[in-house]
Amino acid sequence: MNKNVGGVDQKGRLLLGLLALGIAALAELPTWGAVVLGAVGVIALVTGSTGYCPLWTIFGINTCSIQRKT
C-alpha cells in the first residue's frame, strides 16, 4: 500500500475529519445526518492519518510528492 495522500491533502483531511465529527456530535442534527457526517469524519481521519486513499488509487490520483521505492 503506497502513500498517495500528500501533505496539504493530508492536513485538510485531518481537519475535515475533526470538524465533521465535532459537528456530528454537538449539532442538533437528525439521526441520519449525524450518522452520515460521522462516517465522513471517520473516513477523512483514517485516510488522513494513514496517508492512503483507496478512491485516489481507483482514479489514479496521487497528491504525495515523495514516492518510496518498493
C-alpha positions as CSV (number, residue, x, y, z in Angstrom):
1,M,0.0,0.0,0.0
2,N,1.8,3.1,-1.3
3,K,1.1,6.5,0.2
4,N,-0.9,8.6,-2.2
5,V,-2.1,11.5,0.0
6,G,0.3,14.4,0.2
7,G,1.0,16.9,3.0
8,V,-1.6,19.6,2.3
9,D,-4.2,17.0,1.3
10,Q,-3.4,15.0,4.5
11,K,-3.8,18.1,6.8
12,G,-7.0,19.0,5.1
13,R,-8.5,15.6,5.6
14,L,-7.5,15.6,9.3
15,L,-9.1,19.0,9.8
16,L,-12.2,18.0,7.9
17,G,-12.5,14.8,9.9
18,L,-12.2,16.5,13.2
19,L,-14.7,19.2,12.1
20,A,-17.2,16.7,10.8
21,L,-17.1,14.6,13.9
22,G,-17.4,17.7,16.1
23,I,-20.4,18.9,14.2
24,A,-22.0,15.4,14.2
25,A,-21.6,15.2,18.0
26,L,-22.6,18.7,19.0
27,A,-25.1,19.9,16.4
28,E,-28.8,19.1,16.7
29,L,-29.0,17.1,13.5
30,P,-31.4,14.3,12.6
31,T,-30.1,10.9,13.5
32,W,-29.3,10.0,9.8
33,G,-27.5,13.3,9.4
34,A,-25.3,12.7,12.4
35,V,-24.5,9.2,11.2
36,V,-23.6,10.3,7.7
37,L,-21.5,13.2,9.0
38,G,-19.8,10.9,11.5
39,A,-19.0,8.4,8.8
40,V,-17.5,11.2,6.6
41,G,-15.4,12.3,9.6
42,V,-14.1,8.9,10.3
43,I,-13.2,8.2,6.7
44,A,-11.4,11.5,6.4
45,L,-9.5,10.9,9.7
46,V,-8.4,7.4,8.6
47,T,-7.3,8.4,5.1
48,G,-5.5,11.5,6.5
49,S,-3.7,9.6,9.2
50,T,-2.7,6.6,7.1
51,G,-1.8,8.7,4.0
52,Y,-3.6,6.3,1.7
53,C,-6.9,6.8,0.0
54,P,-8.4,3.8,-2.0
55,L,-10.6,6.2,-4.0
56,W,-7.5,8.1,-5.2
57,T,-6.0,4.8,-6.3
58,I,-9.1,4.0,-8.4
59,F,-9.0,7.4,-10.1
60,G,-5.2,7.3,-10.5
61,I,-4.7,10.5,-8.3
62,N,-1.5,10.9,-6.3
63,T,-1.0,14.1,-4.2
64,C,2.1,12.8,-2.5
65,S,5.3,14.3,-3.9
66,I,7.7,11.8,-2.4
67,Q,7.5,8.3,-3.7
68,R,9.0,5.3,-1.9
69,K,10.6,2.5,-4.0
70,T,9.1,-0.8,-3.2
